[in-house]
Amino acid sequence: MTAHPDSLAYLRAYPELLLLDCTYKTNKYGMPLLDMIGVDAAQRFFCIAFAFLSGEAEEDYLWALVLPAVTALISASGSVSFRVTRALTW
């Protein structure tokens, strides 16, 4: 996982919404790229971190969420709720 320290600082200021977006087969190894994106008070998006996952199973996403930087932010925010939506593909 790659995250710039300034992005993590910005996330600490605006921890209310964390979006996860995963693109499928983005490199020659077919590993999905997970983008972690936040939203600030002016409803502007900012990049938090990127990670290549081994797949798109629930366990792969959980791996990204239990990384030390992410767990510290989740525990510091007090209450956390997850809403999962799936995009339709054809």
GUMAR-152059 format. One record per residue (C-alpha): residue number from 1; z, x, y; residue in three letters. Coordinates in nm, 4 decimals. Layout:
N
+-----+----------+----------+----------+-----+
:   n :       up :     east :    north : res :
+-----+----------+----------+----------+-----+
: NUM :        Z :        X :        Y : ala :
...
+-----+----------+----------+----------+-----+
***
This chain:
90
+-----+----------+----------+----------+-----+
:   n :       up :     east :    north : res :
+-----+----------+----------+----------+-----+
:   1 :   0.0000 :   0.0000 :   0.0000 : met :
:   2 :  -0.0843 :   0.1204 :   0.3482 : thr :
:   3 :   0.1038 :   0.0009 :   0.6558 : ala :
:   4 :   0.1224 :   0.1530 :   1.0017 : his :
:   5 :   0.4790 :   0.1826 :   1.1394 : pro :
:   6 :   0.3768 :  -0.0020 :   1.4581 : asp :
:   7 :   0.2496 :  -0.2934 :   1.2481 : ser :
:   8 :   0.5836 :  -0.3156 :   1.0672 : leu :
:   9 :   0.7661 :  -0.3071 :   1.4012 : ala :
:  10 :   0.5470 :  -0.5913 :   1.5267 : tyr :
:  11 :   0.6224 :  -0.7862 :   1.2104 : leu :
:  12 :   0.9953 :  -0.7398 :   1.2710 : arg :
:  13 :   0.9437 :  -0.9044 :   1.6110 : ala :
:  14 :   0.7416 :  -1.1942 :   1.4614 : tyr :
:  15 :   0.8520 :  -1.2468 :   1.0994 : pro :
:  16 :   0.7997 :  -1.6243 :   1.0919 : glu :
:  17 :   0.4583 :  -1.6318 :   0.9259 : leu :
:  18 :   0.3077 :  -1.3920 :   0.6738 : leu :
:  19 :  -0.0438 :  -1.4581 :   0.5449 : leu :
:  20 :  -0.1812 :  -1.2976 :   0.2311 : leu :
:  21 :  -0.5555 :  -1.2832 :   0.1853 : asp :
:  22 :  -0.7156 :  -1.1276 :  -0.1165 : cys :
:  23 :  -1.0831 :  -1.0428 :  -0.1454 : thr :
:  24 :  -1.2292 :  -1.0082 :  -0.4924 : tyr :
:  25 :  -1.4070 :  -0.6993 :  -0.6318 : lys :
:  26 :  -1.4275 :  -0.5016 :  -0.3116 : thr :
:  27 :  -1.4756 :  -0.1534 :  -0.4569 : asn :
:  28 :  -1.6523 :   0.0144 :  -0.7455 : lys :
:  29 :  -1.3458 :  -0.0378 :  -0.9677 : tyr :
:  30 :  -1.3388 :  -0.4144 :  -0.9061 : gly :
:  31 :  -0.9888 :  -0.4005 :  -0.7560 : met :
:  32 :  -0.9089 :  -0.6819 :  -0.5102 : pro :
:  33 :  -0.7965 :  -0.5817 :  -0.1595 : leu :
:  34 :  -0.4862 :  -0.7665 :  -0.0413 : leu :
:  35 :  -0.4480 :  -0.8034 :   0.3366 : asp :
:  36 :  -0.1080 :  -0.8921 :   0.4800 : met :
:  37 :  -0.1471 :  -1.0586 :   0.8186 : ile :
:  38 :   0.1087 :  -1.1852 :   1.0685 : gly :
:  39 :   0.0901 :  -1.4258 :   1.3613 : val :
:  40 :   0.2625 :  -1.3592 :   1.6949 : asp :
:  41 :   0.4033 :  -1.6012 :   1.9548 : ala :
:  42 :   0.0625 :  -1.6355 :   2.1238 : ala :
:  43 :  -0.0900 :  -1.7325 :   1.7858 : gln :
:  44 :  -0.2833 :  -1.4061 :   1.7588 : arg :
:  45 :  -0.3287 :  -1.2417 :   1.4216 : phe :
:  46 :  -0.2198 :  -0.8839 :   1.3563 : phe :
:  47 :  -0.2685 :  -0.6670 :   1.0500 : cys :
:  48 :   0.0462 :  -0.5602 :   0.8693 : ile :
:  49 :  -0.0591 :  -0.3843 :   0.5515 : ala :
:  50 :  -0.3336 :  -0.3425 :   0.2928 : phe :
:  51 :  -0.3039 :  -0.2867 :  -0.0809 : ala :
:  52 :  -0.5438 :  -0.2597 :  -0.3722 : phe :
:  53 :  -0.4214 :  -0.4750 :  -0.6607 : leu :
:  54 :  -0.4934 :  -0.4303 :  -1.0285 : ser :
:  55 :  -0.5849 :  -0.8001 :  -1.0552 : gly :
:  56 :  -0.5335 :  -1.1445 :  -0.9029 : glu :
:  57 :  -0.2553 :  -1.2684 :  -1.1302 : ala :
:  58 :   0.0806 :  -1.3808 :  -0.9915 : glu :
:  59 :   0.2396 :  -1.0555 :  -1.1103 : glu :
:  60 :  -0.0035 :  -0.8539 :  -0.8989 : asp :
:  61 :   0.0964 :  -1.0427 :  -0.5838 : tyr :
:  62 :   0.4650 :  -1.0120 :  -0.6709 : leu :
:  63 :   0.4185 :  -0.6359 :  -0.6972 : trp :
:  64 :   0.3032 :  -0.6295 :  -0.3341 : ala :
:  65 :   0.5905 :  -0.8537 :  -0.2221 : leu :
:  66 :   0.8639 :  -0.6440 :  -0.3844 : val :
:  67 :   0.7651 :  -0.3210 :  -0.2130 : leu :
:  68 :   1.0574 :  -0.1834 :  -0.0088 : pro :
:  69 :   0.9058 :  -0.2508 :   0.3364 : ala :
:  70 :   0.8228 :  -0.6120 :   0.2523 : val :
:  71 :   1.1531 :  -0.6910 :   0.0810 : thr :
:  72 :   1.3475 :  -0.5482 :   0.3746 : ala :
:  73 :   1.1593 :  -0.7772 :   0.6111 : leu :
:  74 :   1.2042 :  -1.0811 :   0.3888 : ile :
:  75 :   1.5783 :  -1.0235 :   0.3484 : ser :
:  76 :   1.6231 :  -0.9601 :   0.7224 : ala :
:  77 :   1.4556 :  -1.2868 :   0.8190 : ser :
:  78 :   1.7260 :  -1.4998 :   0.6559 : gly :
:  79 :   1.5370 :  -1.7913 :   0.5042 : ser :
:  80 :   1.2025 :  -1.7529 :   0.3359 : val :
:  81 :   0.9724 :  -2.0161 :   0.1949 : ser :
:  82 :   0.6377 :  -1.9659 :   0.0291 : phe :
:  83 :   0.3400 :  -2.1981 :   0.0452 : arg :
:  84 :   0.0501 :  -2.1155 :  -0.1804 : val :
:  85 :  -0.2990 :  -2.2458 :  -0.1225 : thr :
:  86 :  -0.6148 :  -2.1534 :  -0.3003 : arg :
:  87 :  -0.9616 :  -2.1397 :  -0.1560 : ala :
:  88 :  -1.2353 :  -2.3108 :  -0.3504 : leu :
:  89 :  -1.4998 :  -2.0784 :  -0.4862 : thr :
:  90 :  -1.8409 :  -2.1653 :  -0.6219 : trp :
+-----+----------+----------+----------+-----+
***
